[in-house]
Amino acid sequence: MRAGTRWGSIVWAAALALGLSAVPATAGQGADGHRHGRPDNGFARTAPWNVRLPANVPLAANSAAIVRNIALDKQNNFGSWGINTDSYSTPIFYVGRHTPVQRWTFSDCLNMPQLGPVIARSFAAVPTPANLIASQGTDASTTIYQPSTDTYWDFWRAEKDANGHWSACWGGEIKHYSKNRGIFANPLGASATGLPLGAFTIRISELQRGYIDHAINLVTVRTRANCFSWPATRDDGNTAGSDIPCEGQRFRLDPSFNVNALYSPAARIIARAMQQYGLIITDHGGAVVSYAEDERPYEAAHGGVNPYTALEDPDNVLPPAERPYVLTQIPVTELQALPLNYGQPQG
């Protein structure tokens, strides 16, 4: 049960409109809710991902109907809310100043050679660690950040050949990452919405310390066709209907929901972030899921130990196959939809 990115030709439509392993980032917000330092996703404090929702945030007039459709997607597609980690998510690599640089190749998996010049600058000089990997599944995504140059990359359908050379079908580069709002210039970016994977992906380090200081993502099965909401810059929606959620639309978990009643520590931590920062729809896929960091770089650095086992099920009471679905403990019906383009700067 994995949800992949399906956005194909929207890249060209948008174009026409225009070596260290994964390690914790800087500190963001203490357990008492007091902010200190940069947000963990590294983007600007004023980025939509990093601004806490007010208690009296307005809701969309049709919030209940939209949420019912997401609940129906969950019911009709495996009956669960999953956490994608090593498949259909992304590993996150923080690389040093002296990491070898590669010129990546445009793989043109969409058979659209016109896109080559659009992506060329993002592929021109990518610090590429020897241990770089991409997520499993057809998305084959990967995320790279170089603090010394404050530059970020993410890639879609990334692949290394027998000679160690990397290619990708799409992606993008963000310079001055720490001042960016967590939005790619259209039409760049590995996600269907042009929203950086590094903005919303849950870090292992965040779950280990006990709090997340940014919004997370939500992928559902049906998203509204020809509709995107800020901060998204594009969409690959697949379903007509005013009560179908739009990609980029923001949600929150009802603040009155009792997070402490959840068994899994990971579910409690993620649920609090949903209440404080919300969720943003970043794509549609084959199930209702959210993304957390690919564990394989962590495992390589920690003797093969999977960190999610202890974070999801510390008392070892769940069958192993159920551990990736601990968000199912959170009723989808407790979500609330915010108005389209909530928080968009005016002017």
BALOTI-427113 format. One line per 2 residues: number of its first residue (from 0); their letters; for each residue x, y, z of C-alpha. Coordinates in nm, 4 decimals. Each point is the difference from the previous one (the first is absolute). Layout:
<recs>
NUM> A> X/Y/Z ~ ...
</recs>
This chain:
<recs>
0> MR> 0.0000/0.0000/0.0000 ~ 0.2014/0.2922/-0.1244
2> AG> -0.0964/0.3255/-0.1645 ~ 0.2092/0.1162/-0.2902
4> TR> 0.0311/0.3323/-0.1759 ~ -0.1991/0.0180/-0.3208
6> WG> 0.0419/0.3304/-0.1749 ~ 0.1491/-0.0747/-0.3418
8> SI> -0.0955/0.2637/-0.2529 ~ -0.0776/0.2775/0.2483
10> VW> 0.3726/0.0753/0.0022 ~ -0.0111/0.1031/-0.3625
12> AA> -0.3252/0.1883/0.0492 ~ 0.1618/0.1949/0.2824
14> AL> 0.3116/0.0598/-0.2065 ~ -0.2063/0.1541/-0.2669
16> AL> -0.1375/0.2359/0.2672 ~ 0.3295/0.1213/0.0636
18> GL> 2.2554/-1.6452/1.9325 ~ -0.1994/-0.0334/0.3083
20> SA> -0.2850/-0.2406/0.0595 ~ -0.3315/0.1157/0.1334
22> VP> 0.0585/0.1811/0.3299 ~ -0.2162/0.2263/0.2164
24> AT> -0.0430/0.3601/-0.1091 ~ 0.0109/0.2952/0.2394
26> AG> -0.2264/0.0274/0.3000 ~ -0.3425/0.1463/-0.0559
28> QG> -0.2519/0.0030/0.2859 ~ 0.0252/-0.1303/0.3514
30> AD> -0.2464/-0.2369/0.1591 ~ -0.1528/0.2977/0.1793
32> GH> -0.0900/0.1539/-0.3375 ~ 0.2669/0.2726/0.0156
34> RH> 0.1800/0.0532/-0.3290 ~ 0.3774/0.0179/-0.0096
36> GR> 0.2294/-0.0045/-0.3005 ~ -0.1048/-0.1015/-0.3492
38> PD> -0.2943/-0.2281/-0.0734 ~ 0.1119/-0.3579/-0.0514
40> NG> -0.0990/-0.0028/-0.3640 ~ 0.2501/0.2836/-0.0506
42> FA> -0.2350/0.2328/-0.1878 ~ -0.0845/0.3526/0.1126
44> RT> -0.1868/0.0431/0.3270 ~ -0.2701/0.1835/-0.1943
46> AP> -0.0474/-0.2896/-0.2419 ~ -0.3559/-0.1372/0.0042
48> WN> 0.1376/-0.3296/0.1311 ~ 0.1518/0.1663/0.3048
50> VR> -0.2740/0.2367/0.1191 ~ -0.2183/-0.1377/0.2770
52> LP> -0.3728/0.0124/-0.0578 ~ -0.2011/0.2333/0.2220
54> AN> -0.2601/-0.1538/0.2278 ~ -0.2789/0.1794/-0.1843
56> VP> 0.1116/-0.0932/-0.3521 ~ -0.2899/0.0227/-0.2498
58> LA> -0.1279/-0.3199/-0.1583 ~ -0.1204/-0.0543/-0.3554
60> AN> -0.3783/0.0249/-0.0279 ~ -0.0079/-0.3574/-0.1340
62> SA> 0.2654/-0.1343/0.2376 ~ -0.2154/-0.2882/0.1254
64> AI> -0.0839/-0.1163/-0.3541 ~ 0.3651/0.0116/-0.1087
66> VR> 0.1080/-0.1991/0.3039 ~ -0.2706/-0.2595/-0.0652
68> NI> 0.1495/-0.0554/-0.3459 ~ 0.3472/-0.0533/0.1461
70> AL> -0.1496/-0.2440/0.2530 ~ -0.1669/-0.1812/-0.2893
72> DK> 0.3352/-0.0218/-0.1812 ~ 0.1485/-0.1579/0.3128
74> QN> -0.2899/-0.2428/0.0354 ~ 0.0127/-0.1086/-0.3642
76> NF> 0.3797/-0.0286/-0.0216 ~ 0.1433/-0.2369/0.2599
78> GS> -0.1965/0.1583/0.2869 ~ 0.3119/0.1562/0.1449
80> WG> 0.2052/0.3182/0.0286 ~ 0.3601/-0.0945/-0.0651
82> IN> 0.3421/0.1531/0.0580 ~ 0.2161/-0.0378/-0.3105
84> TD> 0.3684/-0.0326/0.0809 ~ 0.2304/-0.2040/-0.2256
86> SY> -0.2547/-0.0106/-0.2859 ~ -0.1725/0.3003/-0.1548
88> ST> 0.1585/0.2491/0.2370 ~ 0.3598/0.1278/-0.0053
90> PI> 0.3373/-0.0416/0.1684 ~ 0.1466/0.3322/0.1174
92> FY> 0.3738/0.0588/-0.0427 ~ 0.1874/0.2911/0.1610
94> VG> 0.3293/0.0298/-0.1865 ~ 0.3276/0.1732/0.0715
96> RH> 0.1801/0.2785/-0.1825 ~ 0.2404/-0.2417/-0.1673
98> TP> -0.2539/-0.2557/-0.1196 ~ 0.0822/-0.0929/-0.3617
100> VQ> -0.2109/0.1870/-0.2529 ~ -0.1696/-0.1679/-0.2956
102> RW> -0.1808/0.1341/-0.3020 ~ -0.3138/-0.2132/0.0066
104> TF> -0.1639/-0.1218/-0.3202 ~ -0.3586/0.0691/-0.1028
106> SD> -0.1504/-0.3455/-0.0533 ~ -0.3114/0.1207/-0.1879
108> CL> -0.2229/-0.2787/0.1283 ~ -0.3035/0.1969/-0.1185
110> NM> 0.1288/0.0115/-0.3577 ~ -0.0012/0.3794/0.0026
112> PQ> 0.3453/0.1153/-0.1106 ~ -0.1229/0.3605/0.0114
114> LG> 0.0308/-0.0213/0.3780 ~ 0.3765/-0.0487/-0.0099
116> PV> 0.0869/0.3714/-0.0051 ~ -0.2534/0.0696/0.2758
118> IA> 0.1722/-0.2342/0.2452 ~ 0.3591/0.0510/-0.1178
120> RS> 0.1025/0.2535/0.2647 ~ -0.1245/-0.2238/0.2818
122> FA> 0.2078/-0.2903/-0.1349 ~ 0.3164/0.1983/-0.0747
124> AV> 0.1958/-0.0388/0.3265 ~ -0.1490/-0.2313/0.2604
126> PT> 0.2066/-0.1022/0.3060 ~ -0.0497/-0.3745/-0.0186
128> PA> 0.1174/-0.2146/0.2936 ~ 0.1261/-0.3508/-0.0670
130> NL> -0.2730/-0.1475/0.2208 ~ -0.2864/0.1816/-0.1730
132> IA> -0.3112/-0.2114/-0.0562 ~ -0.3507/0.0649/-0.1283
134> SQ> -0.3259/-0.1228/0.1501 ~ -0.1390/-0.3346/-0.1080
136> GT> -0.3016/-0.0006/-0.2280 ~ -0.0554/0.1674/-0.3328
138> DA> 0.0514/0.3528/0.1396 ~ 0.3661/-0.0715/0.0893
140> ST> 0.0287/0.3345/0.1813 ~ 0.2996/0.1388/0.1843
142> TI> 0.0760/0.3224/0.1875 ~ 0.3346/0.1793/0.0449
144> YQ> 0.0885/0.3083/0.2059 ~ 0.3418/0.1651/0.0143
146> PS> 0.0191/0.2406/0.2986 ~ 0.3266/0.1601/-0.1136
148> TD> -0.1679/0.1366/-0.3144 ~ -0.3529/0.0090/0.1455
150> TY> -0.1221/-0.1908/-0.3052 ~ -0.2640/-0.2710/-0.0215
152> WD> -0.0916/-0.2565/-0.2659 ~ -0.2665/-0.2619/-0.0348
154> FW> -0.0364/-0.2452/-0.2878 ~ -0.2661/-0.2289/-0.1442
156> RA> 0.0822/-0.3333/-0.1657 ~ 0.3628/0.0322/0.0970
158> EK> 0.2300/-0.2819/-0.1073 ~ 0.3724/-0.0837/0.0207
160> DA> 0.1637/-0.1869/-0.2868 ~ 0.2760/-0.2605/0.0178
162> NG> 0.2648/0.2735/-0.0169 ~ -0.1429/0.1885/0.2983
164> HW> -0.1570/0.2764/-0.2094 ~ -0.3426/0.1294/0.1019
166> SA> -0.2973/0.1004/-0.2123 ~ -0.3565/0.1063/0.0734
168> CW> -0.3171/0.0674/-0.1911 ~ -0.0864/0.3126/0.2003
170> GG> 0.0726/0.1964/0.3142 ~ 0.1402/0.3390/0.0827
172> EI> 0.2522/0.2154/0.1815 ~ -0.0687/0.2706/0.2598
174> KH> 0.2746/0.2498/0.0772 ~ -0.0111/0.2036/0.3227
176> YS> -0.1982/-0.2868/0.1485 ~ -0.0172/0.1443/0.3513
178> KN> -0.1787/0.3101/-0.1338 ~ -0.2368/-0.1933/-0.2270
180> RG> -0.3669/-0.0521/0.0892 ~ 0.0165/-0.3677/-0.0869
182> IF> -0.1373/0.0380/-0.3513 ~ 0.1783/-0.0845/-0.3254
184> AN> -0.0103/0.2421/-0.2895 ~ -0.2544/-0.1443/-0.2426
186> PL> 0.0407/-0.2523/-0.1664 ~ 0.2877/-0.1425/0.2068
188> GA> -0.0183/-0.2486/0.2864 ~ -0.0385/-0.3741/0.0436
190> SA> -0.3545/0.0067/0.1376 ~ -0.3160/0.0417/-0.2064
192> TG> -0.0683/0.3325/0.1712 ~ 0.3443/0.1620/-0.0296
194> LP> 0.0404/-0.0249/0.3785 ~ 0.3440/-0.1136/0.1217
196> LG> 0.0187/-0.3445/0.1543 ~ 0.2275/0.1390/0.2679
198> AF> -0.2625/0.2507/0.1134 ~ -0.2495/-0.2541/0.1284
200> TI> 0.1717/-0.3376/0.0408 ~ 0.0121/-0.1099/0.3642
202> RI> 0.3582/-0.0477/0.1218 ~ 0.1079/-0.2957/0.2103
204> SE> 0.1734/0.2471/0.2331 ~ -0.3290/0.1838/0.0546
206> LQ> -0.1758/-0.3157/0.1135 ~ 0.2931/-0.0938/0.2224
208> RG> -0.0011/0.3341/0.1823 ~ -0.3785/0.0100/0.0280
210> YI> -0.1260/0.2930/-0.2082 ~ -0.0372/0.1250/-0.3585
212> DH> 0.0164/0.3732/-0.0720 ~ -0.1553/0.0121/-0.3474
214> AI> -0.3058/-0.1101/-0.1928 ~ 0.0053/-0.3513/-0.1410
216> NL> -0.1517/-0.1301/-0.3216 ~ -0.3072/-0.1971/-0.0906
218> VT> -0.0456/-0.2116/-0.3119 ~ -0.3480/-0.1243/-0.0832
220> VR> -0.1468/-0.1967/-0.2866 ~ -0.2271/0.2611/-0.1556
222> TR> 0.1037/0.3618/-0.0442 ~ -0.2000/0.2598/-0.1873
224> AN> 0.0806/0.0291/-0.3695 ~ 0.1349/0.3350/-0.1187
226> CF> 0.0228/0.1443/0.3489 ~ 0.2955/0.0926/0.2137
228> SW> 0.0201/0.2089/0.3126 ~ 0.2927/0.2096/0.1245
230> PA> 0.2748/-0.0932/0.0788 ~ -0.0285/-0.2517/-0.2884
232> TR> 0.0996/0.1353/-0.3406 ~ -0.1664/-0.2715/-0.2099
234> DD> -0.2087/-0.3154/0.0311 ~ -0.0668/-0.3406/-0.1480
236> GN> -0.3530/-0.0292/0.1355 ~ -0.2077/-0.2887/-0.1292
238> TA> -0.3614/0.0456/0.1154 ~ -0.2696/0.2602/-0.0648
240> GS> -0.2075/0.1328/0.2886 ~ -0.0048/0.3021/0.2300
242> DI> 0.0211/-0.2243/0.3086 ~ 0.3169/-0.1757/-0.1176
244> PC> 0.3154/0.1461/0.1648 ~ 0.2342/0.2088/-0.2111
246> EG> 0.3729/-0.0653/-0.0068 ~ 0.1723/0.2564/0.2182
248> QR> -0.3063/0.0368/0.2243 ~ 0.0785/0.0205/0.3679
250> FR> -0.1642/-0.2018/0.2771 ~ 0.0392/-0.0339/0.3737
252> LD> -0.0889/-0.2612/0.2575 ~ -0.2794/0.1230/0.2259
254> PS> 0.1787/0.1588/0.3001 ~ -0.2511/-0.1635/0.2341
256> FN> 0.1087/-0.3486/-0.1062 ~ 0.1745/-0.1769/0.2891
258> VN> 0.3451/-0.0754/-0.1368 ~ 0.1063/-0.1647/0.3256
260> AL> -0.2499/-0.2791/-0.0599 ~ 0.2070/-0.1322/-0.2913
262> YS> 0.2139/-0.3050/0.0734 ~ 0.2919/0.0640/-0.2342
264> PA> 0.2537/0.2701/0.0985 ~ 0.0534/0.0796/-0.3690
266> AR> -0.3744/0.0427/-0.0501 ~ -0.0195/0.2367/0.2996
268> II> 0.2880/0.2131/-0.1249 ~ -0.1375/0.0191/-0.3529
270> AR> -0.3525/0.0717/0.1232 ~ 0.1229/0.2975/0.2054
272> AM> 0.1704/0.1400/-0.3095 ~ -0.3294/-0.0421/-0.1876
274> QQ> -0.1728/0.2072/0.2665 ~ 0.2687/0.2675/0.0259
276> YG> 0.1220/0.0339/-0.3612 ~ -0.2458/-0.2010/-0.2066
278> LI> 0.0264/-0.2200/-0.3075 ~ 0.0302/0.1006/-0.3648
280> IT> -0.1083/-0.2222/-0.2881 ~ 0.3064/-0.0505/-0.2178
282> DH> -0.1165/-0.2681/-0.2436 ~ -0.2503/-0.2716/-0.0740
284> GG> 0.0874/-0.3679/0.0158 ~ -0.1268/-0.3488/0.0618
286> AV> -0.0866/0.0450/0.3676 ~ -0.0223/0.2542/0.2829
288> VS> 0.3582/0.0550/0.1196 ~ 0.2475/0.2502/0.1435
290> YA> 0.3768/0.0004/-0.0565 ~ 0.2843/-0.0627/0.2421
292> ED> 0.3707/-0.0153/-0.0764 ~ 0.1378/-0.3132/-0.1654
294> ER> 0.1659/-0.1985/0.2789 ~ 0.2704/-0.1703/-0.2075
296> PY> 0.2747/0.2649/0.0440 ~ -0.0677/-0.0076/0.3746
298> EA> 0.0197/-0.3777/0.0020 ~ 0.3313/0.0093/-0.1863
300> AH> 0.1426/0.2298/0.2684 ~ -0.1486/-0.1905/0.2974
302> GG> 0.0782/-0.3637/-0.0593 ~ -0.3134/-0.0800/-0.1930
304> VN> -0.2410/0.1077/0.2752 ~ -0.3322/0.1277/-0.1347
306> PY> -0.0910/0.3040/0.2132 ~ -0.3699/-0.0151/-0.0784
308> TA> -0.0545/-0.3263/0.1885 ~ 0.0532/0.1644/0.3402
310> LE> -0.1699/0.3238/-0.1034 ~ -0.3147/-0.1622/-0.1320
312> DP> -0.0370/-0.2950/0.2371 ~ 0.2312/0.0214/0.3048
314> DN> -0.1844/-0.2711/0.1935 ~ 0.0018/-0.2386/-0.2963
316> VL> -0.3741/-0.0589/0.0118 ~ -0.0802/0.0544/-0.3685
318> PP> 0.0564/-0.2575/-0.2733 ~ 0.2995/0.1212/-0.2047
320> AE> -0.2178/0.0468/-0.3069 ~ -0.2197/0.2486/0.1874
322> RP> 0.2749/0.2307/0.1280 ~ 0.0126/0.2224/-0.3120
324> YV> -0.3720/0.0685/0.0446 ~ -0.0016/0.1486/0.3514
326> LT> -0.1581/0.3202/-0.1333 ~ -0.3149/-0.2077/-0.0427
328> QI> -0.0355/0.0575/0.3765 ~ -0.0897/0.3595/-0.0949
330> PV> -0.3559/0.0203/-0.1369 ~ 0.0063/0.1690/-0.3404
332> TE> -0.3402/0.1438/0.0923 ~ 0.1782/0.2197/0.2586
334> LQ> 0.1729/0.1947/-0.2788 ~ -0.1199/0.3489/-0.0927
336> AL> 0.0471/0.1654/-0.3406 ~ 0.1165/0.3601/-0.0170
338> PL> -0.1115/0.2360/-0.2779 ~ 0.1823/-0.0170/-0.3314
340> NY> 0.3150/0.2126/-0.0120 ~ 0.0041/0.0385/0.3780
342> GQ> 0.2934/0.2159/0.1056 ~ 0.0929/0.1149/-0.3493
344> PQ> 0.1766/0.3373/0.0109 ~ -0.2039/0.2784/-0.1520
346> G> 0.1381/0.2116/-0.2814
</recs>
